[in-house]
Amino acid sequence: MRRRQFIQQVALSSAAAFIPSAPLWASAEHQKLTILHTNDMHSRIDPFPNDGGRFAGMGGMARRAQIIKQIRASEKNVLLLDAGDIFQGTPYFNLFEGELEFKLMSQMKYDASTLGNHDFDNGLAGLEKQLPHAEFPFIIANYDFNGTSLNGRFNPYKIFHIEDIKVGVFGLGIELKGLVNEKLYGATRYLDPLGVAREMVEELRAQECHLIICLSHLGYQYTSDKVSDVVLASEVSGIDLVIGGHTHTFLEEPTMITNKEGYQVIVNQVGFAGINLGRIDFNITKGSTNFFMKSKTVKVNN
């Protein structure tokens, strides 16, 4: 089991686009990696209207794109990830059926996304139709598309090589039955996310990944025994970070979960509709699997 050290965590809520770095972060013996993440964007292309509502003036893809651009200008190594439910929620989806969402995410240079239940709202054919507009991969390990038109279109994981760092990212989706009309997902089979996650960790460990990330659309936590991000982090050893979605949970700072082997796992989710942009900075020690972590929630508003 690789040894993980979390010796500093700073959780902030700010409109600033970067975190002040301690001297350690500039050391030649460490490499910094910035993870930016979203979830449950739900076709929120424009900001919420300035109508006095709870989220008035917040969200919107143009503002998020500007923040991402600023962060990339100040940081060398950035991964931009999404945890699903890109589709559904505004008239843009009704009009363009997801084309606009995928094109704008491609312009922002997303590195990967997983699938949410609402991404099936136009059926398998509707999702397939829009895939050419996505210049980034969809990663999903626990949906079996054998016998459908989407068979072979997705990979269970992707390994990103960033300088000397190998980052393994795999995806997990929620059970579609009961959430999505069966006609829309057809013969797609849902596989046990805990069993699949263990297989993914074993595979990514074998490929000597320094950091293992799960893009999850399972949901943050439930009162029932339903599998959630918290359960996943607790039950499956070897995951370092769970980027979650589905439950629209606003976490101002990540939850730290101790797994069965006594190691801490980071679980984070940033609400919905692009209101927040999650940011987690890792400083990984060269030649080892130790790392330090800082976290921040960036508000996407005026």
C-alpha positions in Angstrom: 0.0 0.0 0.0 1.4 3.3 -1.0 1.9 5.8 1.9 -0.1 9.0 1.8 0.7 12.1 3.9 -1.8 15.0 4.2 0.2 17.5 6.2 -1.6 20.7 5.2 -5.1 21.4 4.1 -6.4 25.0 3.6 -10.1 25.3 2.7 -11.2 28.7 1.5 -14.2 30.2 -0.1 -13.1 33.1 -2.3 -13.5 34.6 -5.8 -9.7 34.7 -6.1 -8.4 32.4 -8.8 -5.3 31.0 -7.0 -4.0 30.0 -3.6 -0.9 31.7 -2.1 1.9 29.1 -2.1 4.0 28.3 0.9 7.8 28.0 0.4 7.6 24.2 0.2 5.5 24.4 -2.9 8.3 26.0 -4.8 10.8 23.2 -3.9 12.6 21.5 -6.8 12.0 18.2 -5.0 8.2 18.5 -5.3 5.9 18.8 -8.3 2.7 20.7 -8.0 -0.6 19.5 -9.7 -3.8 21.6 -9.7 -7.1 19.7 -10.0 -10.0 21.9 -11.1 -13.4 20.2 -11.1 -17.2 20.8 -11.7 -20.3 18.6 -11.4 -24.0 18.8 -12.3 -23.7 21.7 -14.7 -27.2 21.0 -16.1 -26.9 23.1 -19.2 -26.3 26.3 -17.2 -24.7 28.3 -20.0 -25.7 31.7 -18.8 -25.5 32.9 -15.2 -28.6 32.7 -13.1 -30.7 35.9 -13.6 -30.3 38.8 -11.3 -33.7 38.4 -9.8 -33.0 38.4 -6.2 -32.9 34.6 -6.0 -30.5 32.5 -3.9 -28.0 32.1 -6.8 -28.7 35.4 -8.6 -25.9 36.4 -10.9 -23.9 33.2 -10.2 -22.6 30.4 -12.5 -22.3 30.6 -16.3 -19.7 29.1 -18.6 -18.1 32.3 -19.8 -17.2 33.4 -16.2 -15.9 29.9 -15.4 -13.8 29.9 -18.6 -12.2 33.1 -17.5 -11.3 31.8 -14.1 -9.9 28.6 -15.6 -7.8 30.7 -18.0 -6.4 32.8 -15.1 -5.5 29.7 -13.2 -3.8 28.0 -16.1 -1.8 31.2 -16.7 -0.4 31.0 -13.1 0.0 27.2 -12.8 2.0 24.9 -14.9 0.2 21.6 -14.3 -3.6 21.7 -14.4 -6.2 19.0 -14.9 -9.9 20.0 -15.5 -12.4 17.3 -14.7 -16.2 16.9 -14.5 -18.4 14.5 -12.6 -21.4 14.2 -14.9 -24.9 15.6 -15.5 -23.8 18.0 -18.1 -27.2 17.8 -19.8 -30.7 19.1 -18.8 -31.9 22.1 -16.9 -32.2 25.1 -19.2 -33.8 25.8 -22.7 -30.3 25.5 -24.2 -30.6 21.7 -23.8 -34.0 21.6 -25.3 -32.8 23.6 -28.3 -29.4 22.2 -28.9 -29.6 18.7 -27.2 -26.2 19.0 -25.6 -24.1 20.2 -28.6 -23.5 23.6 -27.0 -22.5 22.2 -23.7 -19.9 19.9 -25.2 -18.5 22.6 -27.5 -18.0 25.0 -24.7 -16.4 22.4 -22.4 -14.1 21.6 -25.3 -13.2 25.3 -25.6 -12.4 25.3 -21.9 -10.2 22.2 -22.6 -11.7 19.8 -20.1 -9.5 16.8 -19.7 -12.2 14.3 -18.9 -15.7 13.8 -17.6 -17.8 10.9 -16.4 -21.5 10.3 -17.2 -24.5 11.3 -15.1 -28.0 10.0 -15.2 -29.3 13.1 -17.0 -26.7 12.6 -19.7 -29.1 9.8 -20.9 -32.1 12.1 -21.1 -32.2 12.0 -24.9 -31.4 8.3 -24.9 -28.3 6.4 -26.1 -28.8 7.8 -29.6 -29.0 11.4 -28.3 -25.8 11.0 -26.3 -24.0 9.3 -29.2 -25.1 12.1 -31.6 -23.4 14.7 -29.4 -20.1 12.8 -28.7 -18.3 14.2 -31.8 -18.7 17.7 -30.2 -16.7 16.6 -27.1 -13.0 17.0 -27.5 -12.4 15.2 -24.3 -13.0 11.6 -23.1 -15.9 10.3 -21.1 -14.6 7.8 -18.5 -17.0 5.3 -17.1 -16.1 1.9 -15.6 -19.3 0.5 -14.2 -21.7 0.8 -17.2 -21.5 -2.1 -19.6 -22.7 -0.9 -23.0 -22.3 -4.3 -24.7 -25.2 -4.7 -27.1 -25.9 -1.0 -27.4 -24.8 1.6 -30.0 -22.4 3.0 -27.4 -20.4 -0.2 -27.0 -16.7 0.6 -27.2 -17.2 4.4 -27.1 -15.9 4.9 -23.6 -12.9 3.8 -21.6 -13.0 2.8 -17.9 -10.0 5.0 -17.0 -7.4 7.3 -18.3 -3.8 7.9 -17.2 -2.5 11.4 -17.5 1.3 11.9 -17.6 2.1 15.3 -16.2 5.9 15.9 -16.0 7.0 13.0 -13.7 3.5 12.5 -12.2 1.2 9.7 -13.4 -2.5 10.4 -12.5 -5.0 7.6 -12.9 -8.6 8.7 -13.3 -11.6 6.3 -13.4 -15.3 6.9 -13.6 -18.3 5.5 -11.7 -22.0 6.2 -12.5 -25.2 5.8 -10.4 -27.7 3.0 -11.1 -29.9 4.2 -13.9 -32.9 2.1 -13.1 -35.5 4.2 -11.3 -33.9 7.4 -12.4 -34.0 7.1 -16.1 -36.7 5.6 -18.3 -35.5 2.1 -19.3 -36.1 2.9 -23.0 -33.5 5.6 -22.8 -30.6 3.5 -21.6 -31.7 0.2 -23.3 -29.4 -2.8 -22.7 -26.9 -0.8 -20.6 -25.9 -2.8 -17.5 -25.0 -1.3 -14.2 -22.1 -3.0 -12.4 -21.4 -2.9 -8.7 -19.4 0.3 -8.2 -17.4 -1.0 -5.2 -16.3 -4.1 -7.0 -15.4 -2.2 -10.1 -13.6 0.5 -8.1 -11.4 -2.2 -6.5 -10.5 -3.5 -10.0 -9.7 0.0 -11.2 -7.4 0.7 -8.2 -5.6 -2.6 -8.8 -5.1 -1.8 -12.5 -3.9 1.8 -11.8 -1.6 0.7 -9.0 -0.1 -1.9 -11.4 0.7 1.0 -13.8 2.4 2.8 -10.9 0.1 5.9 -10.7 1.2 8.4 -8.1 -2.4 9.7 -7.7 -5.7 7.8 -8.2 -8.9 9.9 -8.7 -12.4 8.7 -9.1 -14.9 10.8 -11.0 -18.1 9.7 -9.3 -21.8 10.4 -10.0 -22.9 8.2 -7.2 -23.9 11.0 -4.8 -22.2 12.3 -1.7 -24.1 10.5 1.1 -27.4 8.8 1.8 -29.4 7.8 5.0 -29.9 4.4 3.4 -27.2 1.8 2.6 -27.0 3.0 -1.0 -23.5 3.3 -2.3 -22.3 6.9 -2.1 -19.0 8.8 -2.3 -18.5 8.5 1.4 -19.1 4.7 1.3 -16.8 4.4 -1.7 -14.0 6.3 0.0 -14.4 4.2 3.2 -14.7 0.8 1.6 -12.3 0.9 -1.3 -8.6 1.3 -0.4 -6.2 3.0 -2.7 -8.3 6.0 -3.9 -6.8 9.3 -3.1 -9.5 11.7 -4.3 -13.2 11.3 -5.1 -14.7 14.1 -7.2 -18.5 13.7 -6.8 -21.8 14.7 -8.3 -25.5 13.9 -8.4 -26.6 15.1 -5.0 -25.8 18.8 -5.7 -23.9 18.9 -2.4 -22.1 22.2 -1.6 -18.9 21.5 0.3 -16.9 24.5 1.2 -14.1 22.2 2.0 -13.5 18.6 1.2 -14.5 15.8 3.5 -11.7 13.6 4.7 -12.7 9.9 5.0 -10.5 7.3 6.7 -10.6 4.1 4.8 -10.2 0.5 6.1 -6.4 0.7 5.9 -6.3 3.9 8.0 -5.4 6.2 5.1 -7.3 9.4 4.4 -9.3 9.9 1.2 -10.4 13.3 -0.1 -14.1 13.6 -1.1 -15.3 16.8 -2.7 -18.4 18.1 -4.5 -19.2 21.7 -5.5 -22.9 22.0 -5.8 -24.4 22.3 -9.2 -24.9 24.6 -12.3 -21.3 25.9 -12.3 -21.9 28.1 -9.2 -18.6 26.9 -7.8 -15.3 25.7 -9.3 -13.5 23.2 -7.1 -9.7 23.5 -6.8 -7.4 21.1 -5.1 -3.6 21.6 -5.3 -1.4 18.6 -4.8 2.3 18.8 -4.1 3.8 15.4 -4.9 7.2 14.4 -3.6 9.5 13.3 -6.4 10.5 9.6 -6.3 7.7 8.7 -3.8 3.9 8.6 -3.4 3.8 11.1 -0.6 1.9 14.3 -1.2 0.6 17.5 0.4 -2.8 19.0 -0.3 -4.5 22.4 -0.3 -8.1 23.0 -1.2 -10.2 25.9 -2.3 -13.7 26.6 -3.5 -13.8 29.3 -6.2 -17.1 31.2 -6.5 -18.2 31.9 -10.1 -20.0 35.2 -9.8 -19.6 38.9 -10.5 
